Amino acid sequence: MAAKGLDAEIVAHGFLDPSDTVAISFWIISISMVAATTFFLMESMNVSSHWKTSMNVGALVTLVAGVHYFYMREFWVQIHSSPILYRYIDWSITVPLQMIEFYLILSAVQPNLGKGMFFRLLVGTVAMLAFGYAGEAKFMNPLIAFAAGMAGWGFILFEIFVGGAGSTCGQQMNPYVKEAFNTMRFIVTVGWSIYPLGYFFGYLQGAVDDSTLNLVYNLADLVNKIAFCLAIWSAAKKSTLEAKAGALLP
């Protein structure tokens, strides 16, 4: 009884409920994003100069996500409702930055790369997020907004598989760039599928409760942001080490 009373007092004062798995996941992920930001910034000093921008942009992705997760965590703890607005503000900054990364890692080894790929990915990203939020905020018919948002995501997938980005990657001789690009492409395809599934089954169908939906979104963000940037770090690190080894050869 005393333990239950203490738990109730903890919740009443706005602290984490020891039995609230979703709130705990918000806390873990917010700290993980901060830790990842520190790691990427430190590692950006240990890679070749043409990789530094990619590493720093990756640090921005996790930093922005970390700040928003602190607010989303408090929103959930205090109100126990989905922090939809905060999520979309987070995504409106971090997702375009992630799309920029496709351009940056390719331009790191192909400096004469055109800007068209960058703008096409940006257009697809803006459409996907704008229609998604318009649907969830009921600014437009949710089903129509869902279809339009899916079209934006489909445009992104087309670009990174068979469009300019995909074909440019296929021409690359740098194995580390290809490895990073393929991992990032896998995350955008499989990892991002969680979000439209959550929109469809959670928001449109009402088949998933807020707790489950937020827990899944949190875990998805953990992988889709940190693993995405880790793929870039891995390519940058391997490429840099190989260049250094080549410079030491007689």
N, C-alpha and C positions, 0 to 999 in steps of 0.2 A: 504493500500500500504506500509505504514511504517513497519507494522508487517511482511509482506512478505519480505521486504528488510532485516529486522533483521534476519529472518529465513535463508535467503540465505547467510548472512554474518556468521552466526553460523556454517552452513555446510561448508562454504569455509575455516574456521579456524579449521576444524576437530572436532568440538563439536557435541553433539547429536542434531539431527533435532527433534523438538517437535512433528512432525507428523510422524516420523519413528518408528512405533510400534516394529519392529524387533530390532532396535538398543536399544530401551528402555528395551526390554526384556533381551537383553544381559547384560545390566547394572544391572537390578534387580537381575538376576540370579547370576551374579558374586559376588555381595554383599551378597546374600543369602547363597552362598557356604562358604564365609568367616565367616558369622555369625554361620552357622551350624558347621564349624570346631571348632570355639571357644566353642560352646555349648558342643560338644562331648568330647573335651579335658577336660573341666571343670567337666563334668559328669563322666568321667572315674575315677575321684578321689573319687566318691561316690558310687561305685559298688564293689562287691566282687572281690578279686584278680584274679580269673579265668575268669572274664569277661573283665578285663582291656585291654587285647590285642585286643579283638574284637572291643572295643570302640575306641582304638587308631588307628586301621586300618580303621575304619569308618571315623575318622577325616582325615586320609590321603586321602581317596577317595574324600571328599569334598574340601580339601585343593588343591589337584592337579587339580581338576575340576575348582576351583575358579581362580587359576593362569592362566589356559588356557582360561577361559572365559574373562579375562582382555585382552588377546591378540586377541581373536576372536572378541571381541567387537570393538577394534580399527581397526581390519582388515575390518569388515563390515562397520564401519563409514567412513573409508578412501577410500575403494575400492568398497564397496557395492556389494560384491560377496561372495559366500559361502566359509567359511574358512575350506575347506575339510581336508587339511593336519593337521591343528591344532586339528580338531575334532578327527582324527584318532590317533594322538599322545596322546591326552587326554584319549581316549578309551583304547589305548594299555597299559596304566598304571592303570586306574581306574577299568576297567572291570575285569582283573585278580585279583585285590585286592578284588573286590566284590565276586568273586568265592572263594577266600581264606576264606571269611567270613562264607560260608557254612560249611567248615571244622572246623573253629575256634569255632563256637557256639556249634557244636556237641561235639568237643573234650573238651569243657569247662565242660561238664557234663559226658563225657565218655573219660577219659584220655588215655585209651589204644586203641583208634581209629587208624586204619592203615592209611598209607600215600597214598594208592592207589586212594582213592576218590579225594584227592587233585590234583594228577597228571592227572587224567582223566578229571577233570574240566578244568585244565590248558591247556591241549591239545585241547579240544573243543573250548576254548576261543581264543587261538592263531590261530587256523584254521579259525574260524569265522571272526576275524578281518583282518588277513593277506589276505584272499581271497577277502574280502570286499574292502580293499584298493587297491589291485591289479586290481580289476575290475574298480573302479572309476578313478584310475590313468592310466588306459588303458595299464597296464603291461601285461595283458592277456585279453582274450575275456570277455567282461563284463557279458554276460549271463552265461557263464561257471563259472566265478568267483562267480556270485550270487548263483548259484546252490551249489557250493562247500562251500560257506559261510553259506548257509542255512543248509547244512549237519553238519557243526560245531555246529550251534545253536541247531539242532536236537539232537546231541550227548549230549550237556549240559542238555537239557530237559529230555532225557532218564535217565541220571545219577541222576537228582534230583527228578524224579518221581518214576521210577521203578528200577533204578540201586542201587549202593552201598549207595549213599547219601539218597535216598528216603527210602530204607529199614531200614537204621540206624535210621532215624527220626521216622519211624513207630514203632520202638522198644523203643523209649524214653518214660520214665515215667514223665519227667519234662514238665508240661503243657506250661510253658513259652517258652521253647526252641521250642516246636512244633508250638506254635503260631507264633513265629518269623520266623521259617523255612517256614511255609505255606505262610506268607505274602511275604517273599523274593522270594519264588517260584512263587507266583502270579505275582510279578513285572517282573521277568525274562521271564515269559510266555506272559503276556498281555502287560506290559509296553514296553518290548523290541521289540514287534511286530511292533512298529511304525517305527523302523529303516529299516528293510527290505522292509516295505511298501513304505517308502520314497525313498529307492534305486530303487525299481521297478517302481513306478509311477513317481518319480521325475527325476531320472537319466536315466533309460532304456526307459521309455515311453515319457518323456518330458511333462507329463500332469500337473505337479505342478511347479509353478514358484519358484525362489530362496527365495523370501520373505516369502511365505507361508511355504515352506519346513523348513527354518531356524527357523521360529517362532514355528513350531510344534516340531522340534528337541530340541529347548531350553526348552520348557515346559516339554517335555519328560525327559530331563536330570534332570530337577528340581525334578520331582517325582521319577524317577528311581534311583537317587543317594541319595537324602536327605531322602525320605520315606523309602528306603531300609535300611539306617543306623538307622533311627528312630525305625524301627521294632526291631533291635538289642538292642538299648537303652531301649526300653520298656520292653523287656524280661529281660535284665540285672537288670533293676531297680526293677521290680516286684520280681524277684528271690532273690535279695539282701534283700529287705524289708521283704520277707517271712522268710528268714534265720535269720534275726535279731529278728523278732517277736518270732520265735521258740526258739532262745537262751535266750529270756527274760522269757519264760514260766517256772514255777516252776517244 
